[in-house]
């Protein structure tokens, strides 16, 4: 299950919760008010060699 960031509409407290995509938004743990989901930055992991070499290679610098 993914981790989502939520922000309270009343007190503006920001917190994280593990919940499913179809579940209702959890109440605020501080005041119990309604919350809204916050859009976060996507996570990307580039593993192995060749990503930089194949996409940005110049004839002056050869990748090993």
mmCIF file as Biopython writes it, N, C-alpha, C and O atoms, coordinates in Angstrom:
data_model
#
loop_
_atom_site.group_PDB
_atom_site.id
_atom_site.type_symbol
_atom_site.label_atom_id
_atom_site.label_alt_id
_atom_site.label_comp_id
_atom_site.label_asym_id
_atom_site.label_entity_id
_atom_site.label_seq_id
_atom_site.pdbx_PDB_ins_code
_atom_site.Cartn_x
_atom_site.Cartn_y
_atom_site.Cartn_z
_atom_site.occupancy
_atom_site.B_iso_or_equiv
_atom_site.auth_seq_id
_atom_site.auth_asym_id
_atom_site.pdbx_PDB_model_num
ATOM 1   N N  . UNK A ? 1  ? 0.835   -1.173 0.000   1.0 0.0 1  A 1 
ATOM 2   C CA . UNK A ? 1  ? 0.000   0.000  0.000   1.0 0.0 1  A 1 
ATOM 3   C C  . UNK A ? 1  ? 0.885   1.245  0.000   1.0 0.0 1  A 1 
ATOM 4   O O  . UNK A ? 1  ? 1.906   1.275  0.688   1.0 0.0 1  A 1 
ATOM 5   N N  . UNK A ? 2  ? 0.507   2.269  -0.762  1.0 0.0 2  A 1 
ATOM 6   C CA . UNK A ? 2  ? 1.340   3.475  -0.864  1.0 0.0 2  A 1 
ATOM 7   C C  . UNK A ? 2  ? 1.185   4.408  0.339   1.0 0.0 2  A 1 
ATOM 8   O O  . UNK A ? 2  ? 0.205   4.347  1.081   1.0 0.0 2  A 1 
ATOM 9   N N  . UNK A ? 3  ? 2.176   5.263  0.500   1.0 0.0 3  A 1 
ATOM 10  C CA . UNK A ? 3  ? 2.155   6.290  1.545   1.0 0.0 3  A 1 
ATOM 11  C C  . UNK A ? 3  ? 1.734   7.600  0.884   1.0 0.0 3  A 1 
ATOM 12  O O  . UNK A ? 3  ? 2.299   8.003  -0.133  1.0 0.0 3  A 1 
ATOM 13  N N  . UNK A ? 4  ? 0.728   8.263  1.476   1.0 0.0 4  A 1 
ATOM 14  C CA . UNK A ? 4  ? 0.251   9.538  0.955   1.0 0.0 4  A 1 
ATOM 15  C C  . UNK A ? 4  ? 0.438   10.626 2.005   1.0 0.0 4  A 1 
ATOM 16  O O  . UNK A ? 4  ? 0.403   10.358 3.206   1.0 0.0 4  A 1 
ATOM 17  N N  . UNK A ? 5  ? 0.639   11.864 1.534   1.0 0.0 5  A 1 
ATOM 18  C CA . UNK A ? 5  ? 0.696   13.035 2.402   1.0 0.0 5  A 1 
ATOM 19  C C  . UNK A ? 5  ? -0.683  13.683 2.407   1.0 0.0 5  A 1 
ATOM 20  O O  . UNK A ? 5  ? -1.329  13.808 1.367   1.0 0.0 5  A 1 
ATOM 21  N N  . UNK A ? 6  ? -1.119  14.092 3.586   1.0 0.0 6  A 1 
ATOM 22  C CA . UNK A ? 6  ? -2.406  14.751 3.739   1.0 0.0 6  A 1 
ATOM 23  C C  . UNK A ? 6  ? -2.211  16.061 4.486   1.0 0.0 6  A 1 
ATOM 24  O O  . UNK A ? 6  ? -1.290  16.198 5.291   1.0 0.0 6  A 1 
ATOM 25  N N  . UNK A ? 7  ? -3.089  17.028 4.212   1.0 0.0 7  A 1 
ATOM 26  C CA . UNK A ? 7  ? -3.078  18.308 4.893   1.0 0.0 7  A 1 
ATOM 27  C C  . UNK A ? 7  ? -4.478  18.582 5.423   1.0 0.0 7  A 1 
ATOM 28  O O  . UNK A ? 7  ? -5.469  18.390 4.719   1.0 0.0 7  A 1 
ATOM 29  N N  . UNK A ? 8  ? -4.548  19.035 6.677   1.0 0.0 8  A 1 
ATOM 30  C CA . UNK A ? 8  ? -5.831  19.353 7.297   1.0 0.0 8  A 1 
ATOM 31  C C  . UNK A ? 8  ? -6.347  20.673 6.734   1.0 0.0 8  A 1 
ATOM 32  O O  . UNK A ? 8  ? -5.591  21.635 6.600   1.0 0.0 8  A 1 
ATOM 33  N N  . UNK A ? 9  ? -7.630  20.714 6.405   1.0 0.0 9  A 1 
ATOM 34  C CA . UNK A ? 9  ? -8.233  21.931 5.875   1.0 0.0 9  A 1 
ATOM 35  C C  . UNK A ? 9  ? -8.500  22.964 6.965   1.0 0.0 9  A 1 
ATOM 36  O O  . UNK A ? 9  ? -8.655  24.146 6.661   1.0 0.0 9  A 1 
ATOM 37  N N  . UNK A ? 10 ? -8.556  22.543 8.227   1.0 0.0 10 A 1 
ATOM 38  C CA . UNK A ? 10 ? -8.836  23.460 9.331   1.0 0.0 10 A 1 
ATOM 39  C C  . UNK A ? 10 ? -7.556  24.017 9.956   1.0 0.0 10 A 1 
ATOM 40  O O  . UNK A ? 10 ? -7.360  25.231 10.005  1.0 0.0 10 A 1 
ATOM 41  N N  . UNK A ? 11 ? -6.692  23.127 10.430  1.0 0.0 11 A 1 
ATOM 42  C CA . UNK A ? 11 ? -5.488  23.580 11.150  1.0 0.0 11 A 1 
ATOM 43  C C  . UNK A ? 11 ? -4.221  23.521 10.297  1.0 0.0 11 A 1 
ATOM 44  O O  . UNK A ? 11 ? -3.156  23.926 10.762  1.0 0.0 11 A 1 
ATOM 45  N N  . UNK A ? 12 ? -4.312  23.029 9.066   1.0 0.0 12 A 1 
ATOM 46  C CA . UNK A ? 12 ? -3.198  22.967 8.104   1.0 0.0 12 A 1 
ATOM 47  C C  . UNK A ? 12 ? -2.061  22.055 8.559   1.0 0.0 12 A 1 
ATOM 48  O O  . UNK A ? 12 ? -0.926  22.228 8.116   1.0 0.0 12 A 1 
ATOM 49  N N  . UNK A ? 13 ? -2.339  21.098 9.425   1.0 0.0 13 A 1 
ATOM 50  C CA . UNK A ? 13 ? -1.345  20.113 9.858   1.0 0.0 13 A 1 
ATOM 51  C C  . UNK A ? 13 ? -1.089  19.145 8.704   1.0 0.0 13 A 1 
ATOM 52  O O  . UNK A ? 13 ? -2.035  18.697 8.056   1.0 0.0 13 A 1 
ATOM 53  N N  . UNK A ? 14 ? 0.166   18.821 8.442   1.0 0.0 14 A 1 
ATOM 54  C CA . UNK A ? 14 ? 0.546   17.907 7.371   1.0 0.0 14 A 1 
ATOM 55  C C  . UNK A ? 14 ? 1.035   16.606 7.989   1.0 0.0 14 A 1 
ATOM 56  O O  . UNK A ? 14 ? 1.848   16.618 8.914   1.0 0.0 14 A 1 
ATOM 57  N N  . UNK A ? 15 ? 0.533   15.470 7.472   1.0 0.0 15 A 1 
ATOM 58  C CA . UNK A ? 15 ? 0.919   14.169 8.003   1.0 0.0 15 A 1 
ATOM 59  C C  . UNK A ? 15 ? 0.889   13.134 6.892   1.0 0.0 15 A 1 
ATOM 60  O O  . UNK A ? 15 ? 0.339   13.371 5.816   1.0 0.0 15 A 1 
ATOM 61  N N  . UNK A ? 16 ? 1.493   11.973 7.171   1.0 0.0 16 A 1 
ATOM 62  C CA . UNK A ? 16 ? 1.543   10.863 6.219   1.0 0.0 16 A 1 
ATOM 63  C C  . UNK A ? 16 ? 0.700   9.707  6.728   1.0 0.0 16 A 1 
ATOM 64  O O  . UNK A ? 16 ? 0.590   9.487  7.934   1.0 0.0 16 A 1 
ATOM 65  N N  . UNK A ? 17 ? 0.101   8.963  5.789   1.0 0.0 17 A 1 
ATOM 66  C CA . UNK A ? 17 ? -0.648  7.755  6.143   1.0 0.0 17 A 1 
ATOM 67  C C  . UNK A ? 17 ? -0.463  6.724  5.033   1.0 0.0 17 A 1 
ATOM 68  O O  . UNK A ? 17 ? -0.359  7.068  3.856   1.0 0.0 17 A 1 
ATOM 69  N N  . UNK A ? 18 ? -0.426  5.476  5.426   1.0 0.0 18 A 1 
ATOM 70  C CA . UNK A ? 18 ? -0.436  4.373  4.473   1.0 0.0 18 A 1 
ATOM 71  C C  . UNK A ? 18 ? -1.895  3.999  4.255   1.0 0.0 18 A 1 
ATOM 72  O O  . UNK A ? 18 ? -2.586  3.595  5.191   1.0 0.0 18 A 1 
ATOM 73  N N  . UNK A ? 19 ? -2.361  4.136  3.017   1.0 0.0 19 A 1 
ATOM 74  C CA . UNK A ? 19 ? -3.756  3.797  2.740   1.0 0.0 19 A 1 
ATOM 75  C C  . UNK A ? 19 ? -3.909  3.422  1.270   1.0 0.0 19 A 1 
ATOM 76  O O  . UNK A ? 19 ? -3.077  3.768  0.431   1.0 0.0 19 A 1 
ATOM 77  N N  . UNK A ? 20 ? -4.977  2.716  0.986   1.0 0.0 20 A 1 
ATOM 78  C CA . UNK A ? 20 ? -5.268  2.292  -0.374  1.0 0.0 20 A 1 
ATOM 79  C C  . UNK A ? 20 ? -5.780  3.445  -1.221  1.0 0.0 20 A 1 
ATOM 80  O O  . UNK A ? 20 ? -6.152  4.500  -0.706  1.0 0.0 20 A 1 
ATOM 81  N N  . UNK A ? 21 ? -5.793  3.228  -2.515  1.0 0.0 21 A 1 
ATOM 82  C CA . UNK A ? 21 ? -6.218  4.279  -3.434  1.0 0.0 21 A 1 
ATOM 83  C C  . UNK A ? 21 ? -7.708  4.584  -3.323  1.0 0.0 21 A 1 
ATOM 84  O O  . UNK A ? 21 ? -8.116  5.725  -3.537  1.0 0.0 21 A 1 
ATOM 85  N N  . UNK A ? 22 ? -8.516  3.600  -2.998  1.0 0.0 22 A 1 
ATOM 86  C CA . UNK A ? 22 ? -9.964  3.775  -2.950  1.0 0.0 22 A 1 
ATOM 87  C C  . UNK A ? 22 ? -10.500 4.099  -1.559  1.0 0.0 22 A 1 
ATOM 88  O O  . UNK A ? 22 ? -11.709 4.264  -1.400  1.0 0.0 22 A 1 
ATOM 89  N N  . UNK A ? 23 ? -9.643  4.196  -0.555  1.0 0.0 23 A 1 
ATOM 90  C CA . UNK A ? 23 ? -10.091 4.485  0.803   1.0 0.0 23 A 1 
ATOM 91  C C  . UNK A ? 23 ? -10.422 5.966  0.964   1.0 0.0 23 A 1 
ATOM 92  O O  . UNK A ? 23 ? -9.912  6.808  0.224   1.0 0.0 23 A 1 
ATOM 93  N N  . UNK A ? 24 ? -11.283 6.277  1.940   1.0 0.0 24 A 1 
ATOM 94  C CA . UNK A ? 24 ? -11.585 7.671  2.265   1.0 0.0 24 A 1 
ATOM 95  C C  . UNK A ? 24 ? -10.361 8.319  2.897   1.0 0.0 24 A 1 
ATOM 96  O O  . UNK A ? 24 ? -9.508  7.637  3.466   1.0 0.0 24 A 1 
ATOM 97  N N  . UNK A ? 25 ? -10.284 9.644  2.792   1.0 0.0 25 A 1 
ATOM 98  C CA . UNK A ? 25 ? -9.177  10.359 3.412   1.0 0.0 25 A 1 
ATOM 99  C C  . UNK A ? 25 ? -9.312  10.283 4.931   1.0 0.0 25 A 1 
ATOM 100 O O  . UNK A ? 25 ? -10.417 10.415 5.458   1.0 0.0 25 A 1 
ATOM 101 N N  . UNK A ? 26 ? -8.201  10.071 5.643   1.0 0.0 26 A 1 
ATOM 102 C CA . UNK A ? 26 ? -8.278  9.961  7.110   1.0 0.0 26 A 1 
ATOM 103 C C  . UNK A ? 26 ? -8.537  11.327 7.741   1.0 0.0 26 A 1 
ATOM 104 O O  . UNK A ? 26 ? -8.189  12.349 7.151   1.0 0.0 26 A 1 
ATOM 105 N N  . UNK A ? 27 ? -9.139  11.364 8.925   1.0 0.0 27 A 1 
ATOM 106 C CA . UNK A ? 27 ? -9.323  12.645 9.621   1.0 0.0 27 A 1 
ATOM 107 C C  . UNK A ? 27 ? -7.988  13.143 10.175  1.0 0.0 27 A 1 
ATOM 108 O O  . UNK A ? 27 ? -7.044  12.369 10.339  1.0 0.0 27 A 1 
ATOM 109 N N  . UNK A ? 28 ? -7.926  14.405 10.452  1.0 0.0 28 A 1 
ATOM 110 C CA . UNK A ? 28 ? -6.713  15.010 11.015  1.0 0.0 28 A 1 
ATOM 111 C C  . UNK A ? 28 ? -6.457  14.437 12.408  1.0 0.0 28 A 1 
ATOM 112 O O  . UNK A ? 28 ? -7.378  14.382 13.223  1.0 0.0 28 A 1 
ATOM 113 N N  . UNK A ? 29 ? -5.219  14.008 12.702  1.0 0.0 29 A 1 
ATOM 114 C CA . UNK A ? 29 ? -4.930  13.460 14.035  1.0 0.0 29 A 1 
ATOM 115 C C  . UNK A ? 29 ? -4.886  14.527 15.131  1.0 0.0 29 A 1 
ATOM 116 O O  . UNK A ? 29 ? -4.928  14.183 16.313  1.0 0.0 29 A 1 
ATOM 117 N N  . UNK A ? 30 ? -4.803  15.802 14.774  1.0 0.0 30 A 1 
ATOM 118 C CA . UNK A ? 30 ? -4.735  16.888 15.759  1.0 0.0 30 A 1 
ATOM 119 C C  . UNK A ? 30 ? -6.136  17.392 16.119  1.0 0.0 30 A 1 
ATOM 120 O O  . UNK A ? 30 ? -6.512  17.417 17.290  1.0 0.0 30 A 1 
ATOM 121 N N  . UNK A ? 31 ? -6.903  17.794 15.097  1.0 0.0 31 A 1 
ATOM 122 C CA . UNK A ? 31 ? -8.204  18.410 15.385  1.0 0.0 31 A 1 
ATOM 123 C C  . UNK A ? 31 ? -9.390  17.569 14.924  1.0 0.0 31 A 1 
ATOM 124 O O  . UNK A ? 31 ? -10.530 17.896 15.254  1.0 0.0 31 A 1 
ATOM 125 N N  . UNK A ? 32 ? -9.152  16.486 14.164  1.0 0.0 32 A 1 
ATOM 126 C CA . UNK A ? 32 ? -10.238 15.643 13.674  1.0 0.0 32 A 1 
ATOM 127 C C  . UNK A ? 32 ? -10.966 16.200 12.472  1.0 0.0 32 A 1 
ATOM 128 O O  . UNK A ? 32 ? -12.011 15.676 12.086  1.0 0.0 32 A 1 
ATOM 129 N N  . UNK A ? 33 ? -10.432 17.257 11.868  1.0 0.0 33 A 1 
ATOM 130 C CA . UNK A ? 33 ? -11.069 17.905 10.718  1.0 0.0 33 A 1 
ATOM 131 C C  . UNK A ? 33 ? -10.853 17.138 9.420   1.0 0.0 33 A 1 
ATOM 132 O O  . UNK A ? 33 ? -10.158 16.123 9.383   1.0 0.0 33 A 1 
ATOM 133 N N  . UNK A ? 34 ? -11.469 17.654 8.352   1.0 0.0 34 A 1 
ATOM 134 C CA . UNK A ? 34 ? -11.329 17.050 7.024   1.0 0.0 34 A 1 
ATOM 135 C C  . UNK A ? 34 ? -9.931  17.293 6.484   1.0 0.0 34 A 1 
ATOM 136 O O  . UNK A ? 34 ? -9.280  18.285 6.815   1.0 0.0 34 A 1 
ATOM 137 N N  . UNK A ? 35 ? -9.482  16.365 5.643   1.0 0.0 35 A 1 
ATOM 138 C CA . UNK A ? 35 ? -8.146  16.478 5.057   1.0 0.0 35 A 1 
ATOM 139 C C  . UNK A ? 35 ? -8.236  16.409 3.542   1.0 0.0 35 A 1 
ATOM 140 O O  . UNK A ? 35 ? -9.254  16.015 2.973   1.0 0.0 35 A 1 
ATOM 141 N N  . UNK A ? 36 ? -7.145  16.801 2.911   1.0 0.0 36 A 1 
ATOM 142 C CA . UNK A ? 36 ? -7.014  16.735 1.466   1.0 0.0 36 A 1 
ATOM 143 C C  . UNK A ? 36 ? -5.656  16.142 1.143   1.0 0.0 36 A 1 
ATOM 144 O O  . UNK A ? 36 ? -4.682  16.366 1.862   1.0 0.0 36 A 1 
ATOM 145 N N  . UNK A ? 37 ? -5.599  15.385 0.059   1.0 0.0 37 A 1 
ATOM 146 C CA . UNK A ? 37 ? -4.350  14.747 -0.345  1.0 0.0 37 A 1 
ATOM 147 C C  . UNK A ? 37 ? -3.425  15.779 -0.979  1.0 0.0 37 A 1 
ATOM 148 O O  . UNK A ? 37 ? -3.869  16.635 -1.743  1.0 0.0 37 A 1 
ATOM 149 N N  . UNK A ? 38 ? -2.141  15.693 -0.658  1.0 0.0 38 A 1 
ATOM 150 C CA . UNK A ? 38 ? -1.134  16.595 -1.209  1.0 0.0 38 A 1 
ATOM 151 C C  . UNK A ? 38 ? -0.379  15.856 -2.306  1.0 0.0 38 A 1 
ATOM 152 O O  . UNK A ? 38 ? 0.005   14.699 -2.135  1.0 0.0 38 A 1 
ATOM 153 N N  . UNK A ? 39 ? -0.173  16.519 -3.415  1.0 0.0 39 A 1 
ATOM 154 C CA . UNK A ? 39 ? 0.621   15.941 -4.494  1.0 0.0 39 A 1 
ATOM 155 C C  . UNK A ? 39 ? 2.093   16.042 -4.120  1.0 0.0 39 A 1 
ATOM 156 O O  . UNK A ? 39 ? 2.588   17.128 -3.820  1.0 0.0 39 A 1 
ATOM 157 N N  . UNK A ? 40 ? 2.787   14.916 -4.137  1.0 0.0 40 A 1 
ATOM 158 C CA . UNK A ? 40 ? 4.204   14.891 -3.807  1.0 0.0 40 A 1 
ATOM 159 C C  . UNK A ? 40 ? 5.050   14.672 -5.053  1.0 0.0 40 A 1 
ATOM 160 O O  . UNK A ? 40 ? 4.536   14.391 -6.136  1.0 0.0 40 A 1 
ATOM 161 N N  . UNK A ? 41 ? 6.332   14.804 -4.876  1.0 0.0 41 A 1 
ATOM 162 C CA . UNK A ? 41 ? 7.258   14.567 -5.979  1.0 0.0 41 A 1 
ATOM 163 C C  . UNK A ? 41 ? 7.361   13.066 -6.233  1.0 0.0 41 A 1 
ATOM 164 O O  . UNK A ? 41 ? 7.426   12.282 -5.286  1.0 0.0 41 A 1 
ATOM 165 N N  . UNK A ? 42 ? 7.377   12.663 -7.490  1.0 0.0 42 A 1 
ATOM 166 C CA . UNK A ? 42 ? 7.521   11.233 -7.771  1.0 0.0 42 A 1 
ATOM 167 C C  . UNK A ? 42 ? 8.924   10.745 -7.421  1.0 0.0 42 A 1 
ATOM 168 O O  . UNK A ? 42 ? 9.886   11.513 -7.454  1.0 0.0 42 A 1 
ATOM 169 N N  . UNK A ? 43 ? 9.026   9.492  -7.094  1.0 0.0 43 A 1 
ATOM 170 C CA . UNK A ? 43 ? 10.303  8.895  -6.739  1.0 0.0 43 A 1 
ATOM 171 C C  . UNK A ? 43 ? 10.828  8.121  -7.945  1.0 0.0 43 A 1 
ATOM 172 O O  . UNK A ? 43 ? 10.115  7.303  -8.526  1.0 0.0 43 A 1 
ATOM 173 N N  . UNK A ? 44 ? 12.078  8.385  -8.317  1.0 0.0 44 A 1 
ATOM 174 C CA . UNK A ? 44 ? 12.699  7.682  -9.437  1.0 0.0 44 A 1 
ATOM 175 C C  . UNK A ? 44 ? 14.086  7.217  -9.012  1.0 0.0 44 A 1 
ATOM 176 O O  . UNK A ? 44 ? 14.849  7.972  -8.410  1.0 0.0 44 A 1 
ATOM 177 N N  . UNK A ? 45 ? 14.395  5.991  -9.324  1.0 0.0 45 A 1 
ATOM 178 C CA . UNK A ? 45 ? 15.713  5.427  -9.025  1.0 0.0 45 A 1 
ATOM 179 C C  . UNK A ? 45 ? 16.340  4.997  -10.345 1.0 0.0 45 A 1 
ATOM 180 O O  . UNK A ? 45 ? 15.782  4.166  -11.061 1.0 0.0 45 A 1 
ATOM 181 N N  . UNK A ? 46 ? 17.497  5.563  -10.665 1.0 0.0 46 A 1 
ATOM 182 C CA . UNK A ? 46 ? 18.231  5.175  -11.854 1.0 0.0 46 A 1 
ATOM 183 C C  . UNK A ? 46 ? 19.377  4.286  -11.411 1.0 0.0 46 A 1 
ATOM 184 O O  . UNK A ? 46 ? 20.301  4.745  -10.740 1.0 0.0 46 A 1 
ATOM 185 N N  . UNK A ? 47 ? 19.321  3.034  -11.780 1.0 0.0 47 A 1 
ATOM 186 C CA . UNK A ? 47 ? 20.324  2.076  -11.343 1.0 0.0 47 A 1 
ATOM 187 C C  . UNK A ? 47 ? 21.124  1.568  -12.528 1.0 0.0 47 A 1 
ATOM 188 O O  . UNK A ? 47 ? 20.614  1.474  -13.644 1.0 0.0 47 A 1 
ATOM 189 N N  . UNK A ? 48 ? 22.368  1.246  -12.275 1.0 0.0 48 A 1 
ATOM 190 C CA . UNK A ? 48 ? 23.234  0.696  -13.303 1.0 0.0 48 A 1 
ATOM 191 C C  . UNK A ? 48 ? 23.917  1.782  -14.114 1.0 0.0 48 A 1 
ATOM 192 O O  . UNK A ? 48 ? 23.526  2.948  -14.068 1.0 0.0 48 A 1 
ATOM 193 N N  . UNK A ? 49 ? 24.919  1.397  -14.839 1.0 0.0 49 A 1 
ATOM 194 C CA . UNK A ? 49 ? 25.592  2.386  -15.675 1.0 0.0 49 A 1 
ATOM 195 C C  . UNK A ? 49 ? 24.966  2.380  -17.059 1.0 0.0 49 A 1 
ATOM 196 O O  . UNK A ? 49 ? 24.359  1.392  -17.472 1.0 0.0 49 A 1 
ATOM 197 N N  . UNK A ? 50 ? 25.114  3.456  -17.748 1.0 0.0 50 A 1 
ATOM 198 C CA . UNK A ? 50 ? 24.578  3.543  -19.089 1.0 0.0 50 A 1 
ATOM 199 C C  . UNK A ? 50 ? 23.492  4.579  -19.262 1.0 0.0 50 A 1 
ATOM 200 O O  . UNK A ? 50 ? 23.251  5.029  -20.382 1.0 0.0 50 A 1 
ATOM 201 N N  . UNK A ? 51 ? 22.823  4.974  -18.182 1.0 0.0 51 A 1 
ATOM 202 C CA . UNK A ? 51 ? 21.766  5.969  -18.317 1.0 0.0 51 A 1 
ATOM 203 C C  . UNK A ? 51 ? 22.340  7.282  -18.831 1.0 0.0 51 A 1 
ATOM 204 O O  . UNK A ? 51 ? 21.871  7.832  -19.827 1.0 0.0 51 A 1 
ATOM 205 N N  . UNK A ? 52 ? 23.349  7.769  -18.147 1.0 0.0 52 A 1 
ATOM 206 C CA . UNK A ? 52 ? 23.967  9.022  -18.564 1.0 0.0 52 A 1 
ATOM 207 C C  . UNK A ? 52 ? 24.729  8.841  -19.876 1.0 0.0 52 A 1 
ATOM 208 O O  . UNK A ? 52 ? 24.722  9.726  -20.731 1.0 0.0 52 A 1 
ATOM 209 N N  . UNK A ? 53 ? 25.369  7.717  -20.026 1.0 0.0 53 A 1 
ATOM 210 C CA . UNK A ? 53 ? 26.187  7.477  -21.218 1.0 0.0 53 A 1 
ATOM 211 C C  . UNK A ? 53 ? 25.336  7.388  -22.488 1.0 0.0 53 A 1 
ATOM 212 O O  . UNK A ? 53 ? 25.729  7.919  -23.527 1.0 0.0 53 A 1 
ATOM 213 N N  . UNK A ? 54 ? 24.211  6.745  -22.421 1.0 0.0 54 A 1 
ATOM 214 C CA . UNK A ? 54 ? 23.412  6.556  -23.624 1.0 0.0 54 A 1 
ATOM 215 C C  . UNK A ? 54 ? 22.589  7.782  -23.979 1.0 0.0 54 A 1 
ATOM 216 O O  . UNK A ? 54 ? 22.284  7.997  -25.153 1.0 0.0 54 A 1 
ATOM 217 N N  . UNK A ? 55 ? 22.223  8.589  -22.995 1.0 0.0 55 A 1 
ATOM 218 C CA . UNK A ? 55 ? 21.365  9.730  -23.278 1.0 0.0 55 A 1 
ATOM 219 C C  . UNK A ? 55 ? 22.117  11.030 -23.516 1.0 0.0 55 A 1 
ATOM 220 O O  . UNK A ? 55 ? 21.629  11.892 -24.247 1.0 0.0 55 A 1 
ATOM 221 N N  . UNK A ? 56 ? 23.291  11.193 -22.920 1.0 0.0 56 A 1 
ATOM 222 C CA . UNK A ? 56 ? 23.994  12.462 -23.005 1.0 0.0 56 A 1 
ATOM 223 C C  . UNK A ? 56 ? 25.448  12.276 -23.437 1.0 0.0 56 A 1 
ATOM 224 O O  . UNK A ? 56 ? 26.324  13.022 -23.000 1.0 0.0 56 A 1 
ATOM 225 N N  . UNK A ? 57 ? 25.698  11.322 -24.258 1.0 0.0 57 A 1 
ATOM 226 C CA . UNK A ? 57 ? 27.067  11.020 -24.656 1.0 0.0 57 A 1 
ATOM 227 C C  . UNK A ? 57 ? 27.540  12.019 -25.712 1.0 0.0 57 A 1 
ATOM 228 O O  . UNK A ? 57 ? 26.803  12.354 -26.639 1.0 0.0 57 A 1 
ATOM 229 N N  . UNK A ? 58 ? 28.746  12.476 -25.561 1.0 0.0 58 A 1 
ATOM 230 C CA . UNK A ? 58 ? 29.365  13.319 -26.586 1.0 0.0 58 A 1 
ATOM 231 C C  . UNK A ? 58 ? 30.599  12.596 -27.105 1.0 0.0 58 A 1 
ATOM 232 O O  . UNK A ? 58 ? 31.119  11.701 -26.437 1.0 0.0 58 A 1 
ATOM 233 N N  . UNK A ? 59 ? 31.062  12.965 -28.263 1.0 0.0 59 A 1 
ATOM 234 C CA . UNK A ? 59 ? 32.224  12.292 -28.859 1.0 0.0 59 A 1 
ATOM 235 C C  . UNK A ? 59 ? 33.495  12.625 -28.083 1.0 0.0 59 A 1 
ATOM 236 O O  . UNK A ? 59 ? 34.461  11.863 -28.129 1.0 0.0 59 A 1 
ATOM 237 N N  . UNK A ? 60 ? 33.507  13.756 -27.368 1.0 0.0 60 A 1 
ATOM 238 C CA . UNK A ? 60 ? 34.685  14.141 -26.597 1.0 0.0 60 A 1 
ATOM 239 C C  . UNK A ? 60 ? 34.879  13.248 -25.378 1.0 0.0 60 A 1 
ATOM 240 O O  . UNK A ? 60 ? 36.013  12.930 -25.018 1.0 0.0 60 A 1 
ATOM 241 N N  . UNK A ? 61 ? 33.779  12.839 -24.735 1.0 0.0 61 A 1 
ATOM 242 C CA . UNK A ? 61 ? 33.866  12.017 -23.528 1.0 0.0 61 A 1 
ATOM 243 C C  . UNK A ? 61 ? 33.192  10.676 -23.816 1.0 0.0 61 A 1 
ATOM 244 O O  . UNK A ? 61 ? 31.994  10.612 -24.089 1.0 0.0 61 A 1 
ATOM 245 N N  . UNK A ? 62 ? 33.966  9.636  -23.752 1.0 0.0 62 A 1 
ATOM 246 C CA . UNK A ? 62 ? 33.409  8.285  -23.939 1.0 0.0 62 A 1 
ATOM 247 C C  . UNK A ? 62 ? 33.132  7.678  -22.578 1.0 0.0 62 A 1 
ATOM 248 O O  . UNK A ? 62 ? 33.971  7.761  -21.681 1.0 0.0 62 A 1 
ATOM 249 N N  . UNK A ? 63 ? 31.980  7.076  -22.413 1.0 0.0 63 A 1 
ATOM 250 C CA . UNK A ? 63 ? 31.641  6.421  -21.156 1.0 0.0 63 A 1 
ATOM 251 C C  . UNK A ? 63 ? 32.303  5.068  -21.097 1.0 0.0 63 A 1 
ATOM 252 O O  . UNK A ? 63 ? 32.483  4.407  -22.120 1.0 0.0 63 A 1 
ATOM 253 N N  . UNK A ? 64 ? 32.661  4.663  -19.915 1.0 0.0 64 A 1 
ATOM 254 C CA . UNK A ? 64 ? 33.301  3.359  -19.725 1.0 0.0 64 A 1 
ATOM 255 C C  . UNK A ? 64 ? 32.299  2.325  -19.357 1.0 0.0 64 A 1 
ATOM 256 O O  . UNK A ? 64 ? 32.655  1.164  -19.157 1.0 0.0 64 A 1 
#
